[in-house]
Amino acid sequence: MYDLMMGRFPGVTISNGEIIIRGRSSFEGSNSALIIVNDIEVDIAMFENISPSSVRSINVLKDSSASAYGSRGANGVVIIELKGKLD
């Protein structure tokens, strides 16, 4: 999944198993993006287990467009739509 995202979205970096959208400026906590798969919030372990061949689309929300997810989307949001259901 990381290979599917790398170089495809400007400003998005992948470091130490985290998807970083807004840079690395936090003193505490994580700067990793919120990951939504088929309208369900998932953790990085579940993200890593998604087969790239099952992905229909990937969208990255930054700035005000991520505000629909409240404080959870403060570091950006990765929205993945699969061709089928999430296992």
PDB file of N, CA, C and O in Angstrom:
ATOM      1  N   MET A   1       0.812  -1.192   0.000  1.00  0.00           N
ATOM      2  CA  MET A   1       0.000   0.000   0.000  1.00  0.00           C
ATOM      3  C   MET A   1       0.858   1.260   0.000  1.00  0.00           C
ATOM      4  O   MET A   1       0.502   2.255  -0.631  1.00  0.00           O
ATOM      5  N   TYR A   2       1.979   1.222   0.700  1.00  0.00           N
ATOM      6  CA  TYR A   2       2.838   2.403   0.710  1.00  0.00           C
ATOM      7  C   TYR A   2       3.338   2.717  -0.699  1.00  0.00           C
ATOM      8  O   TYR A   2       3.395   3.880  -1.098  1.00  0.00           O
ATOM      9  N   ASP A   3       3.700   1.677  -1.449  1.00  0.00           N
ATOM     10  CA  ASP A   3       4.180   1.879  -2.817  1.00  0.00           C
ATOM     11  C   ASP A   3       3.104   2.509  -3.690  1.00  0.00           C
ATOM     12  O   ASP A   3       3.409   3.293  -4.589  1.00  0.00           O
ATOM     13  N   LEU A   4       1.871   2.174  -3.432  1.00  0.00           N
ATOM     14  CA  LEU A   4       0.750   2.725  -4.190  1.00  0.00           C
ATOM     15  C   LEU A   4       0.597   4.229  -3.948  1.00  0.00           C
ATOM     16  O   LEU A   4       0.144   4.960  -4.829  1.00  0.00           O
ATOM     17  N   MET A   5       0.974   4.684  -2.761  1.00  0.00           N
ATOM     18  CA  MET A   5       0.813   6.095  -2.411  1.00  0.00           C
ATOM     19  C   MET A   5       2.050   6.948  -2.680  1.00  0.00           C
ATOM     20  O   MET A   5       1.933   8.144  -2.944  1.00  0.00           O
ATOM     21  N   MET A   6       3.226   6.343  -2.613  1.00  0.00           N
ATOM     22  CA  MET A   6       4.460   7.121  -2.719  1.00  0.00           C
ATOM     23  C   MET A   6       4.562   7.842  -4.059  1.00  0.00           C
ATOM     24  O   MET A   6       4.392   7.239  -5.119  1.00  0.00           O
ATOM     25  N   GLY A   7       4.842   9.134  -3.995  1.00  0.00           N
ATOM     26  CA  GLY A   7       5.036   9.948  -5.177  1.00  0.00           C
ATOM     27  C   GLY A   7       3.759  10.342  -5.890  1.00  0.00           C
ATOM     28  O   GLY A   7       3.804  11.079  -6.875  1.00  0.00           O
ATOM     29  N   ARG A   8       2.633   9.869  -5.414  1.00  0.00           N
ATOM     30  CA  ARG A   8       1.366  10.141  -6.089  1.00  0.00           C
ATOM     31  C   ARG A   8       0.668  11.398  -5.566  1.00  0.00           C
ATOM     32  O   ARG A   8      -0.111  12.023  -6.285  1.00  0.00           O
ATOM     33  N   PHE A   9       0.951  11.766  -4.311  1.00  0.00           N
ATOM     34  CA  PHE A   9       0.289  12.902  -3.680  1.00  0.00           C
ATOM     35  C   PHE A   9       1.338  13.901  -3.193  1.00  0.00           C
ATOM     36  O   PHE A   9       2.147  13.562  -2.328  1.00  0.00           O
ATOM     37  N   PRO A  10       1.343  15.123  -3.729  1.00  0.00           N
ATOM     38  CA  PRO A  10       2.318  16.136  -3.306  1.00  0.00           C
ATOM     39  C   PRO A  10       2.199  16.427  -1.807  1.00  0.00           C
ATOM     40  O   PRO A  10       1.093  16.561  -1.283  1.00  0.00           O
ATOM     41  N   GLY A  11       3.320  16.523  -1.136  1.00  0.00           N
ATOM     42  CA  GLY A  11       3.337  16.858   0.279  1.00  0.00           C
ATOM     43  C   GLY A  11       3.105  15.687   1.206  1.00  0.00           C
ATOM     44  O   GLY A  11       3.150  15.853   2.425  1.00  0.00           O
ATOM     45  N   VAL A  12       2.859  14.514   0.666  1.00  0.00           N
ATOM     46  CA  VAL A  12       2.627  13.325   1.494  1.00  0.00           C
ATOM     47  C   VAL A  12       3.921  12.525   1.561  1.00  0.00           C
ATOM     48  O   VAL A  12       4.510  12.176   0.538  1.00  0.00           O
ATOM     49  N   THR A  13       4.351  12.244   2.788  1.00  0.00           N
ATOM     50  CA  THR A  13       5.538  11.424   2.976  1.00  0.00           C
ATOM     51  C   THR A  13       5.175  10.212   3.815  1.00  0.00           C
ATOM     52  O   THR A  13       4.204  10.224   4.572  1.00  0.00           O
ATOM     53  N   ILE A  14       5.962   9.183   3.667  1.00  0.00           N
ATOM     54  CA  ILE A  14       5.769   7.972   4.447  1.00  0.00           C
ATOM     55  C   ILE A  14       7.064   7.722   5.193  1.00  0.00           C
ATOM     56  O   ILE A  14       8.128   7.566   4.593  1.00  0.00           O
ATOM     57  N   SER A  15       6.955   7.688   6.517  1.00  0.00           N
ATOM     58  CA  SER A  15       8.145   7.554   7.338  1.00  0.00           C
ATOM     59  C   SER A  15       7.852   6.672   8.542  1.00  0.00           C
ATOM     60  O   SER A  15       6.879   6.899   9.262  1.00  0.00           O
ATOM     61  N   ASN A  16       8.679   5.684   8.755  1.00  0.00           N
ATOM     62  CA  ASN A  16       8.541   4.784   9.908  1.00  0.00           C
ATOM     63  C   ASN A  16       7.137   4.207  10.026  1.00  0.00           C
ATOM     64  O   ASN A  16       6.600   4.103  11.129  1.00  0.00           O
ATOM     65  N   GLY A  17       6.548   3.837   8.916  1.00  0.00           N
ATOM     66  CA  GLY A  17       5.229   3.223   8.938  1.00  0.00           C
ATOM     67  C   GLY A  17       4.086   4.192   9.184  1.00  0.00           C
ATOM     68  O   GLY A  17       2.978   3.761   9.504  1.00  0.00           O
ATOM     69  N   GLU A  18       4.326   5.483   9.042  1.00  0.00           N
ATOM     70  CA  GLU A  18       3.278   6.484   9.207  1.00  0.00           C
ATOM     71  C   GLU A  18       3.116   7.276   7.925  1.00  0.00           C
ATOM     72  O   GLU A  18       4.085   7.518   7.205  1.00  0.00           O
ATOM     73  N   ILE A  19       1.879   7.680   7.643  1.00  0.00           N
ATOM     74  CA  ILE A  19       1.604   8.554   6.511  1.00  0.00           C
ATOM     75  C   ILE A  19       1.526   9.963   7.076  1.00  0.00           C
ATOM     76  O   ILE A  19       0.665  10.264   7.902  1.00  0.00           O
ATOM     77  N   ILE A  20       2.433  10.825   6.625  1.00  0.00           N
ATOM     78  CA  ILE A  20       2.521  12.188   7.128  1.00  0.00           C
ATOM     79  C   ILE A  20       2.074  13.144   6.022  1.00  0.00           C
ATOM     80  O   ILE A  20       2.646  13.148   4.932  1.00  0.00           O
ATOM     81  N   ILE A  21       1.058  13.947   6.302  1.00  0.00           N
ATOM     82  CA  ILE A  21       0.527  14.878   5.307  1.00  0.00           C
ATOM     83  C   ILE A  21       0.925  16.310   5.619  1.00  0.00           C
ATOM     84  O   ILE A  21       1.186  17.088   4.701  1.00  0.00           O
ATOM     85  N   ARG A  22       0.976  16.666   6.864  1.00  0.00           N
ATOM     86  CA  ARG A  22       1.189  18.052   7.241  1.00  0.00           C
ATOM     87  C   ARG A  22       2.573  18.343   7.812  1.00  0.00           C
ATOM     88  O   ARG A  22       2.735  19.359   8.488  1.00  0.00           O
ATOM     89  N   GLY A  23       3.552  17.524   7.579  1.00  0.00           N
ATOM     90  CA  GLY A  23       4.891  17.778   8.097  1.00  0.00           C
ATOM     91  C   GLY A  23       5.105  17.167   9.461  1.00  0.00           C
ATOM     92  O   GLY A  23       4.234  16.482   9.996  1.00  0.00           O
ATOM     93  N   ARG A  24       6.273  17.423  10.016  1.00  0.00           N
ATOM     94  CA  ARG A  24       6.656  16.809  11.289  1.00  0.00           C
ATOM     95  C   ARG A  24       6.904  17.866  12.349  1.00  0.00           C
ATOM     96  O   ARG A  24       8.037  18.011  12.808  1.00  0.00           O
ATOM     97  N   SER A  25       5.893  18.603  12.749  1.00  0.00           N
ATOM     98  CA  SER A  25       6.118  19.705  13.667  1.00  0.00           C
ATOM     99  C   SER A  25       5.573  19.473  15.063  1.00  0.00           C
ATOM    100  O   SER A  25       5.698  20.357  15.911  1.00  0.00           O
ATOM    101  N   SER A  26       4.978  18.334  15.337  1.00  0.00           N
ATOM    102  CA  SER A  26       4.380  18.083  16.644  1.00  0.00           C
ATOM    103  C   SER A  26       5.448  17.761  17.675  1.00  0.00           C
ATOM    104  O   SER A  26       6.389  17.015  17.405  1.00  0.00           O
ATOM    105  N   PHE A  27       5.287  18.343  18.878  1.00  0.00           N
ATOM    106  CA  PHE A  27       6.198  18.034  19.972  1.00  0.00           C
ATOM    107  C   PHE A  27       5.776  16.757  20.690  1.00  0.00           C
ATOM    108  O   PHE A  27       6.610  16.012  21.204  1.00  0.00           O
ATOM    109  N   GLU A  28       4.474  16.522  20.715  1.00  0.00           N
ATOM    110  CA  GLU A  28       3.937  15.339  21.376  1.00  0.00           C
ATOM    111  C   GLU A  28       3.007  14.604  20.421  1.00  0.00           C
ATOM    112  O   GLU A  28       2.432  15.196  19.507  1.00  0.00           O
ATOM    113  N   GLY A  29       2.875  13.325  20.649  1.00  0.00           N
ATOM    114  CA  GLY A  29       1.923  12.561  19.862  1.00  0.00           C
ATOM    115  C   GLY A  29       2.391  12.308  18.453  1.00  0.00           C
ATOM    116  O   GLY A  29       3.550  12.526  18.100  1.00  0.00           O
ATOM    117  N   SER A  30       1.458  11.844  17.665  1.00  0.00           N
ATOM    118  CA  SER A  30       1.765  11.452  16.298  1.00  0.00           C
ATOM    119  C   SER A  30       1.284  12.505  15.305  1.00  0.00           C
ATOM    120  O   SER A  30       0.289  13.189  15.543  1.00  0.00           O
ATOM    121  N   ASN A  31       1.989  12.623  14.208  1.00  0.00           N
ATOM    122  CA  ASN A  31       1.571  13.498  13.115  1.00  0.00           C
ATOM    123  C   ASN A  31       0.944  12.695  11.990  1.00  0.00           C
ATOM    124  O   ASN A  31       0.706  13.226  10.905  1.00  0.00           O
ATOM    125  N   SER A  32       0.677  11.428  12.237  1.00  0.00           N
ATOM    126  CA  SER A  32       0.180  10.590  11.156  1.00  0.00           C
ATOM    127  C   SER A  32      -1.262  10.929  10.809  1.00  0.00           C
ATOM    128  O   SER A  32      -2.041  11.391  11.643  1.00  0.00           O
ATOM    129  N   ALA A  33      -1.580  10.685   9.559  1.00  0.00           N
ATOM    130  CA  ALA A  33      -2.904  11.000   9.031  1.00  0.00           C
ATOM    131  C   ALA A  33      -3.940  10.012   9.538  1.00  0.00           C
ATOM    132  O   ALA A  33      -3.622   8.875   9.888  1.00  0.00           O
ATOM    133  N   LEU A  34      -5.174  10.463   9.569  1.00  0.00           N
ATOM    134  CA  LEU A  34      -6.312   9.601   9.841  1.00  0.00           C
ATOM    135  C   LEU A  34      -6.557   8.774   8.589  1.00  0.00           C
ATOM    136  O   LEU A  34      -6.543   9.312   7.482  1.00  0.00           O
ATOM    137  N   ILE A  35      -6.779   7.481   8.747  1.00  0.00           N
ATOM    138  CA  ILE A  35      -6.992   6.600   7.596  1.00  0.00           C
ATOM    139  C   ILE A  35      -8.425   6.080   7.636  1.00  0.00           C
ATOM    140  O   ILE A  35      -8.852   5.472   8.617  1.00  0.00           O
ATOM    141  N   ILE A  36      -9.158   6.328   6.557  1.00  0.00           N
ATOM    142  CA  ILE A  36     -10.549   5.900   6.432  1.00  0.00           C
ATOM    143  C   ILE A  36     -10.631   4.945   5.242  1.00  0.00           C
ATOM    144  O   ILE A  36     -10.237   5.297   4.130  1.00  0.00           O
ATOM    145  N   VAL A  37     -11.142   3.739   5.478  1.00  0.00           N
ATOM    146  CA  VAL A  37     -11.312   2.748   4.414  1.00  0.00           C
ATOM    147  C   VAL A  37     -12.789   2.377   4.363  1.00  0.00           C
ATOM    148  O   VAL A  37     -13.351   1.891   5.344  1.00  0.00           O
ATOM    149  N   ASN A  38     -13.409   2.610   3.214  1.00  0.00           N
ATOM    150  CA  ASN A  38     -14.847   2.329   3.045  1.00  0.00           C
ATOM    151  C   ASN A  38     -15.666   2.922   4.192  1.00  0.00           C
ATOM    152  O   ASN A  38     -16.536   2.263   4.760  1.00  0.00           O
ATOM    153  N   ASP A  39     -15.365   4.185   4.519  1.00  0.00           N
ATOM    154  CA  ASP A  39     -16.076   4.952   5.559  1.00  0.00           C
ATOM    155  C   ASP A  39     -15.845   4.445   6.975  1.00  0.00           C
ATOM    156  O   ASP A  39     -16.612   4.782   7.877  1.00  0.00           O
ATOM    157  N   ILE A  40     -14.805   3.643   7.191  1.00  0.00           N
ATOM    158  CA  ILE A  40     -14.478   3.129   8.522  1.00  0.00           C
ATOM    159  C   ILE A  40     -13.050   3.550   8.865  1.00  0.00           C
ATOM    160  O   ILE A  40     -12.134   3.375   8.061  1.00  0.00           O
ATOM    161  N   GLU A  41     -12.867   4.106  10.065  1.00  0.00           N
ATOM    162  CA  GLU A  41     -11.528   4.467  10.516  1.00  0.00           C
ATOM    163  C   GLU A  41     -10.740   3.194  10.812  1.00  0.00           C
ATOM    164  O   GLU A  41     -11.223   2.306  11.515  1.00  0.00           O
ATOM    165  N   VAL A  42      -9.523   3.112  10.269  1.00  0.00           N
ATOM    166  CA  VAL A  42      -8.676   1.939  10.501  1.00  0.00           C
ATOM    167  C   VAL A  42      -7.318   2.370  11.027  1.00  0.00           C
ATOM    168  O   VAL A  42      -6.916   3.524  10.876  1.00  0.00           O
ATOM    169  N   ASP A  43      -6.616   1.429  11.645  1.00  0.00           N
ATOM    170  CA  ASP A  43      -5.270   1.718  12.118  1.00  0.00           C
ATOM    171  C   ASP A  43      -4.253   1.358  11.035  1.00  0.00           C
ATOM    172  O   ASP A  43      -4.608   0.814   9.990  1.00  0.00           O
ATOM    173  N   ILE A  44      -3.011   1.664  11.297  1.00  0.00           N
ATOM    174  CA  ILE A  44      -1.969   1.473  10.290  1.00  0.00           C
ATOM    175  C   ILE A  44      -1.769  -0.013   9.981  1.00  0.00           C
ATOM    176  O   ILE A  44      -1.432  -0.361   8.849  1.00  0.00           O
ATOM    177  N   ALA A  45      -1.969  -0.893  10.963  1.00  0.00           N
ATOM    178  CA  ALA A  45      -1.807  -2.328  10.726  1.00  0.00           C
ATOM    179  C   ALA A  45      -2.832  -2.828   9.716  1.00  0.00           C
ATOM    180  O   ALA A  45      -2.509  -3.627   8.838  1.00  0.00           O
ATOM    181  N   MET A  46      -4.061  -2.358   9.842  1.00  0.00           N
ATOM    182  CA  MET A  46      -5.098  -2.769   8.896  1.00  0.00           C
ATOM    183  C   MET A  46      -4.804  -2.179   7.510  1.00  0.00           C
ATOM    184  O   MET A  46      -5.006  -2.844   6.493  1.00  0.00           O
ATOM    185  N   PHE A  47      -4.331  -0.939   7.476  1.00  0.00           N
ATOM    186  CA  PHE A  47      -3.954  -0.292   6.211  1.00  0.00           C
ATOM    187  C   PHE A  47      -2.888  -1.110   5.497  1.00  0.00           C
ATOM    188  O   PHE A  47      -2.979  -1.331   4.290  1.00  0.00           O
ATOM    189  N   GLU A  48      -1.892  -1.554   6.226  1.00  0.00           N
ATOM    190  CA  GLU A  48      -0.791  -2.306   5.634  1.00  0.00           C
ATOM    191  C   GLU A  48      -1.231  -3.643   5.052  1.00  0.00           C
ATOM    192  O   GLU A  48      -0.560  -4.190   4.176  1.00  0.00           O
ATOM    193  N   ASN A  49      -2.346  -4.167   5.530  1.00  0.00           N
ATOM    194  CA  ASN A  49      -2.820  -5.471   5.066  1.00  0.00           C
ATOM    195  C   ASN A  49      -3.800  -5.388   3.899  1.00  0.00           C
ATOM    196  O   ASN A  49      -4.319  -6.413   3.455  1.00  0.00           O
ATOM    197  N   ILE A  50      -4.056  -4.197   3.405  1.00  0.00           N
ATOM    198  CA  ILE A  50      -4.944  -4.043   2.251  1.00  0.00           C
ATOM    199  C   ILE A  50      -4.167  -4.399   0.985  1.00  0.00           C
ATOM    200  O   ILE A  50      -3.047  -3.928   0.785  1.00  0.00           O
ATOM    201  N   SER A  51      -4.749  -5.209   0.157  1.00  0.00           N
ATOM    202  CA  SER A  51      -4.127  -5.565  -1.113  1.00  0.00           C
ATOM    203  C   SER A  51      -4.284  -4.397  -2.090  1.00  0.00           C
ATOM    204  O   SER A  51      -5.404  -3.937  -2.311  1.00  0.00           O
ATOM    205  N   PRO A  52      -3.201  -3.914  -2.671  1.00  0.00           N
ATOM    206  CA  PRO A  52      -3.306  -2.810  -3.637  1.00  0.00           C
ATOM    207  C   PRO A  52      -4.253  -3.106  -4.794  1.00  0.00           C
ATOM    208  O   PRO A  52      -4.839  -2.185  -5.361  1.00  0.00           O
ATOM    209  N   SER A  53      -4.407  -4.364  -5.147  1.00  0.00           N
ATOM    210  CA  SER A  53      -5.301  -4.708  -6.251  1.00  0.00           C
ATOM    211  C   SER A  53      -6.776  -4.545  -5.884  1.00  0.00           C
ATOM    212  O   SER A  53      -7.634  -4.542  -6.767  1.00  0.00           O
ATOM    213  N   SER A  54      -7.077  -4.410  -4.597  1.00  0.00           N
ATOM    214  CA  SER A  54      -8.466  -4.236  -4.171  1.00  0.00           C
ATOM    215  C   SER A  54      -8.869  -2.773  -4.026  1.00  0.00           C
ATOM    216  O   SER A  54     -10.007  -2.471  -3.666  1.00  0.00           O
ATOM    217  N   VAL A  55      -7.932  -1.860  -4.307  1.00  0.00           N
ATOM    218  CA  VAL A  55      -8.199  -0.426  -4.131  1.00  0.00           C
ATOM    219  C   VAL A  55      -8.846   0.165  -5.385  1.00  0.00           C
ATOM    220  O   VAL A  55      -8.334   0.025  -6.496  1.00  0.00           O
ATOM    221  N   ARG A  56      -9.973   0.821  -5.177  1.00  0.00           N
ATOM    222  CA  ARG A  56     -10.653   1.528  -6.269  1.00  0.00           C
ATOM    223  C   ARG A  56     -10.132   2.954  -6.391  1.00  0.00           C
ATOM    224  O   ARG A  56      -9.871   3.437  -7.493  1.00  0.00           O
ATOM    225  N   SER A  57      -9.982   3.633  -5.238  1.00  0.00           N
ATOM    226  CA  SER A  57      -9.481   5.006  -5.267  1.00  0.00           C
ATOM    227  C   SER A  57      -8.852   5.385  -3.937  1.00  0.00           C
ATOM    228  O   SER A  57      -9.173   4.819  -2.892  1.00  0.00           O
ATOM    229  N   ILE A  58      -7.943   6.360  -4.000  1.00  0.00           N
ATOM    230  CA  ILE A  58      -7.317   6.932  -2.814  1.00  0.00           C
ATOM    231  C   ILE A  58      -7.392   8.442  -2.959  1.00  0.00           C
ATOM    232  O   ILE A  58      -7.025   8.996  -3.995  1.00  0.00           O
ATOM    233  N   ASN A  59      -7.868   9.100  -1.915  1.00  0.00           N
ATOM    234  CA  ASN A  59      -7.906  10.563  -1.882  1.00  0.00           C
ATOM    235  C   ASN A  59      -7.242  11.035  -0.606  1.00  0.00           C
ATOM    236  O   ASN A  59      -7.347  10.388   0.436  1.00  0.00           O
ATOM    237  N   VAL A  60      -6.557  12.163  -0.690  1.00  0.00           N
ATOM    238  CA  VAL A  60      -5.903  12.751   0.467  1.00  0.00           C
ATOM    239  C   VAL A  60      -6.536  14.112   0.715  1.00  0.00           C
ATOM    240  O   VAL A  60      -6.600  14.953  -0.182  1.00  0.00           O
ATOM    241  N   LEU A  61      -7.003  14.320   1.940  1.00  0.00           N
ATOM    242  CA  LEU A  61      -7.592  15.604   2.327  1.00  0.00           C
ATOM    243  C   LEU A  61      -6.611  16.351   3.213  1.00  0.00           C
ATOM    244  O   LEU A  61      -6.067  15.790   4.165  1.00  0.00           O
ATOM    245  N   LYS A  62      -6.390  17.610   2.898  1.00  0.00           N
ATOM    246  CA  LYS A  62      -5.502  18.458   3.681  1.00  0.00           C
ATOM    247  C   LYS A  62      -6.267  19.705   4.087  1.00  0.00           C
ATOM    248  O   LYS A  62      -7.329  20.002   3.541  1.00  0.00           O
ATOM    249  N   ASP A  63      -5.731  20.415   5.028  1.00  0.00           N
ATOM    250  CA  ASP A  63      -6.244  21.724   5.418  1.00  0.00           C
ATOM    251  C   ASP A  63      -7.731  21.703   5.740  1.00  0.00           C
ATOM    252  O   ASP A  63      -8.194  20.823   6.466  1.00  0.00           O
ATOM    253  N   SER A  64      -8.480  22.658   5.211  1.00  0.00           N
ATOM    254  CA  SER A  64      -9.888  22.802   5.589  1.00  0.00           C
ATOM    255  C   SER A  64     -10.755  21.645   5.103  1.00  0.00           C
ATOM    256  O   SER A  64     -11.790  21.369   5.710  1.00  0.00           O
ATOM    257  N   SER A  65     -10.375  20.976   4.054  1.00  0.00           N
ATOM    258  CA  SER A  65     -11.184  19.854   3.573  1.00  0.00           C
ATOM    259  C   SER A  65     -11.171  18.689   4.563  1.00  0.00           C
ATOM    260  O   SER A  65     -12.096  17.877   4.568  1.00  0.00           O
ATOM    261  N   ALA A  66     -10.141  18.598   5.396  1.00  0.00           N
ATOM    262  CA  ALA A  66     -10.057  17.535   6.402  1.00  0.00           C
ATOM    263  C   ALA A  66     -10.841  17.888   7.660  1.00  0.00           C
ATOM    264  O   ALA A  66     -11.021  17.040   8.534  1.00  0.00           O
ATOM    265  N   SER A  67     -11.306  19.122   7.762  1.00  0.00           N
ATOM    266  CA  SER A  67     -12.009  19.552   8.969  1.00  0.00           C
ATOM    267  C   SER A  67     -13.339  18.830   9.173  1.00  0.00           C
ATOM    268  O   SER A  67     -13.875  18.838  10.281  1.00  0.00           O
ATOM    269  N   ALA A  68     -13.874  18.213   8.141  1.00  0.00           N
ATOM    270  CA  ALA A  68     -15.106  17.433   8.282  1.00  0.00           C
ATOM    271  C   ALA A  68     -14.909  16.279   9.265  1.00  0.00           C
ATOM    272  O   ALA A  68     -15.883  15.745   9.795  1.00  0.00           O
ATOM    273  N   TYR A  69     -13.659  15.893   9.510  1.00  0.00           N
ATOM    274  CA  TYR A  69     -13.352  14.807  10.439  1.00  0.00           C
ATOM    275  C   TYR A  69     -12.964  15.324  11.821  1.00  0.00           C
ATOM    276  O   TYR A  69     -12.495  14.561  12.665  1.00  0.00           O
ATOM    277  N   GLY A  70     -13.158  16.609  12.047  1.00  0.00           N
ATOM    278  CA  GLY A  70     -12.886  17.205  13.349  1.00  0.00           C
ATOM    279  C   GLY A  70     -11.419  17.144  13.725  1.00  0.00           C
ATOM    280  O   GLY A  70     -10.540  17.176  12.864  1.00  0.00           O
ATOM    281  N   SER A  71     -11.165  17.056  15.025  1.00  0.00           N
ATOM    282  CA  SER A  71      -9.785  17.056  15.507  1.00  0.00           C
ATOM    283  C   SER A  71      -9.025  15.811  15.061  1.00  0.00           C
ATOM    284  O   SER A  71      -7.798  15.839  14.967  1.00  0.00           O
ATOM    285  N   ARG A  72      -9.734  14.726  14.788  1.00  0.00           N
ATOM    286  CA  ARG A  72      -9.076  13.501  14.313  1.00  0.00           C
ATOM    287  C   ARG A  72      -8.433  13.720  12.947  1.00  0.00           C
ATOM    288  O   ARG A  72      -7.449  13.058  12.616  1.00  0.00           O
ATOM    289  N   GLY A  73      -8.973  14.637  12.153  1.00  0.00           N
ATOM    290  CA  GLY A  73      -8.435  14.904  10.826  1.00  0.00           C
ATOM    291  C   GLY A  73      -7.452  16.057  10.787  1.00  0.00           C
ATOM    292  O   GLY A  73      -7.082  16.518   9.708  1.00  0.00           O
ATOM    293  N   ALA A  74      -7.025  16.529  11.949  1.00  0.00           N
ATOM    294  CA  ALA A  74      -6.131  17.691  12.015  1.00  0.00           C
ATOM    295  C   ALA A  74      -4.813  17.473  11.279  1.00  0.00           C
ATOM    296  O   ALA A  74      -4.221  18.431  10.782  1.00  0.00           O
ATOM    297  N   ASN A  75      -4.349  16.238  11.202  1.00  0.00           N
ATOM    298  CA  ASN A  75      -3.095  15.934  10.500  1.00  0.00           C
ATOM    299  C   ASN A  75      -3.326  15.455   9.079  1.00  0.00           C
ATOM    300  O   ASN A  75      -2.412  14.936   8.437  1.00  0.00           O
ATOM    301  N   GLY A  76      -4.545  15.626   8.586  1.00  0.00           N
ATOM    302  CA  GLY A  76      -4.895  15.185   7.245  1.00  0.00           C
ATOM    303  C   GLY A  76      -5.616  13.846   7.284  1.00  0.00           C
ATOM    304  O   GLY A  76      -5.595  13.138   8.292  1.00  0.00           O
ATOM    305  N   VAL A  77      -6.249  13.516   6.175  1.00  0.00           N
ATOM    306  CA  VAL A  77      -7.046  12.297   6.096  1.00  0.00           C
ATOM    307  C   VAL A  77      -6.738  11.582   4.780  1.00  0.00           C
ATOM    308  O   VAL A  77      -6.687  12.203   3.718  1.00  0.00           O
ATOM    309  N   VAL A  78      -6.537  10.283   4.867  1.00  0.00           N
ATOM    310  CA  VAL A  78      -6.388   9.440   3.688  1.00  0.00           C
ATOM    311  C   VAL A  78      -7.675   8.640   3.568  1.00  0.00           C
ATOM    312  O   VAL A  78      -8.025   7.877   4.468  1.00  0.00           O
ATOM    313  N   ILE A  79      -8.381   8.813   2.452  1.00  0.00           N
ATOM    314  CA  ILE A  79      -9.638   8.108   2.239  1.00  0.00           C
ATOM    315  C   ILE A  79      -9.433   7.082   1.133  1.00  0.00           C
ATOM    316  O   ILE A  79      -9.064   7.424   0.010  1.00  0.00           O
ATOM    317  N   ILE A  80      -9.676   5.827   1.466  1.00  0.00           N
ATOM    318  CA  ILE A  80      -9.477   4.728   0.527  1.00  0.00           C
ATOM    319  C   ILE A  80     -10.825   4.065   0.277  1.00  0.00           C
ATOM    320  O   ILE A  80     -11.547   3.720   1.212  1.00  0.00           O
ATOM    321  N   GLU A  81     -11.144   3.897  -0.978  1.00  0.00           N
ATOM    322  CA  GLU A  81     -12.362   3.170  -1.354  1.00  0.00           C
ATOM    323  C   GLU A  81     -11.912   1.868  -2.002  1.00  0.00           C
ATOM    324  O   GLU A  81     -11.121   1.868  -2.945  1.00  0.00           O
ATOM    325  N   LEU A  82     -12.425   0.768  -1.485  1.00  0.00           N
ATOM    326  CA  LEU A  82     -12.084  -0.547  -2.010  1.00  0.00           C
ATOM    327  C   LEU A  82     -13.114  -0.989  -3.032  1.00  0.00           C
ATOM    328  O   LEU A  82     -14.237  -0.485  -3.058  1.00  0.00           O
ATOM    329  N   LYS A  83     -12.727  -1.929  -3.868  1.00  0.00           N
ATOM    330  CA  LYS A  83     -13.633  -2.494  -4.859  1.00  0.00           C
ATOM    331  C   LYS A  83     -14.687  -3.370  -4.199  1.00  0.00           C
ATOM    332  O   LYS A  83     -15.776  -3.554  -4.743  1.00  0.00           O
ATOM    333  N   GLY A  84     -14.371  -3.902  -3.044  1.00  0.00           N
ATOM    334  CA  GLY A  84     -15.293  -4.755  -2.294  1.00  0.00           C
ATOM    335  C   GLY A  84     -15.341  -4.299  -0.856  1.00  0.00           C
ATOM    336  O   GLY A  84     -15.012  -3.153  -0.552  1.00  0.00           O
ATOM    337  N   LYS A  85     -15.751  -5.193   0.036  1.00  0.00           N
ATOM    338  CA  LYS A  85     -15.866  -4.888   1.450  1.00  0.00           C
ATOM    339  C   LYS A  85     -14.513  -5.001   2.142  1.00  0.00           C
ATOM    340  O   LYS A  85     -13.608  -5.696   1.679  1.00  0.00           O
ATOM    341  N   LEU A  86     -14.405  -4.292   3.270  1.00  0.00           N
ATOM    342  CA  LEU A  86     -13.222  -4.360   4.113  1.00  0.00           C
ATOM    343  C   LEU A  86     -13.281  -5.661   4.892  1.00  0.00           C
ATOM    344  O   LEU A  86     -14.278  -5.947   5.554  1.00  0.00           O
ATOM    345  N   ASP A  87     -12.208  -6.460   4.815  1.00  0.00           N
ATOM    346  CA  ASP A  87     -12.183  -7.758   5.534  1.00  0.00           C
ATOM    347  C   ASP A  87     -11.792  -7.579   6.961  1.00  0.00           C
ATOM    348  O   ASP A  87     -11.720  -8.555   7.708  1.00  0.00           O
TER     349      ASP A  87
END
